Amino acid sequence: MPRGDARKQIEKRDRMRFDMERMKAESRLQQAIHTELEEILAFTGAKMTPVRTLAS
């Protein structure tokens, strides 16, 4: 999947297809990423904090 300036030169339909592929991959991997992050944080003794608060 092209990034940056290379992405701007791709037709809109192809950009949308790449976006859909990326979102599907993110969706499939989200749980695995979350689990691995929790394991890393447990190993280092750090705590997971939300990226943004509910008020924002």
C-alpha positions as CSV (number, residue, x, y, z in Angstrom):
1,M,0.0,0.0,0.0
2,P,1.5,3.3,-1.1
3,R,2.0,6.1,1.4
4,G,2.6,9.8,1.4
5,D,3.0,11.4,-2.0
6,A,2.8,8.1,-3.8
7,R,-0.7,7.7,-2.4
8,K,-1.8,11.0,-3.9
9,Q,-1.0,9.8,-7.4
10,I,-3.3,6.7,-7.2
11,E,-6.9,6.9,-8.5
12,K,-9.6,7.4,-5.8
13,R,-11.1,4.0,-6.4
14,D,-7.7,2.3,-5.8
15,R,-7.1,4.4,-2.7
16,M,-10.5,3.4,-1.3
17,R,-9.7,-0.3,-2.0
18,F,-6.4,0.0,-0.2
19,D,-8.2,1.7,2.7
20,M,-10.7,-1.1,3.0
21,E,-7.9,-3.7,2.9
22,R,-6.1,-1.8,5.7
23,M,-9.2,-1.5,7.9
24,K,-10.0,-5.2,7.5
25,A,-6.4,-6.1,8.5
26,E,-6.6,-3.8,11.5
27,S,-9.9,-5.3,12.5
28,R,-8.5,-8.9,12.3
29,L,-5.3,-8.0,14.2
30,Q,-6.8,-5.7,16.8
31,Q,-7.4,-8.3,19.5
32,A,-3.9,-9.9,19.0
33,I,-2.3,-6.5,19.2
34,H,-4.2,-5.7,22.4
35,T,-3.2,-9.0,24.0
36,E,0.4,-8.6,23.1
37,L,0.4,-5.0,24.4
38,E,-1.0,-6.2,27.7
39,E,1.7,-8.9,28.0
40,I,4.5,-6.4,27.2
41,L,3.1,-3.9,29.8
42,A,2.8,-6.7,32.4
43,F,6.4,-7.7,31.8
44,T,7.6,-4.1,32.1
45,G,5.3,-3.3,35.1
46,A,3.7,-0.4,33.2
47,K,0.0,0.3,33.1
48,M,-2.2,0.8,30.1
49,T,-3.8,4.3,29.9
50,P,-6.5,5.4,27.5
51,V,-5.3,7.5,24.5
52,R,-8.1,10.0,25.2
53,T,-10.4,10.6,28.0
54,L,-14.2,10.2,27.7
55,A,-14.6,14.0,28.1
56,S,-12.6,14.7,24.9
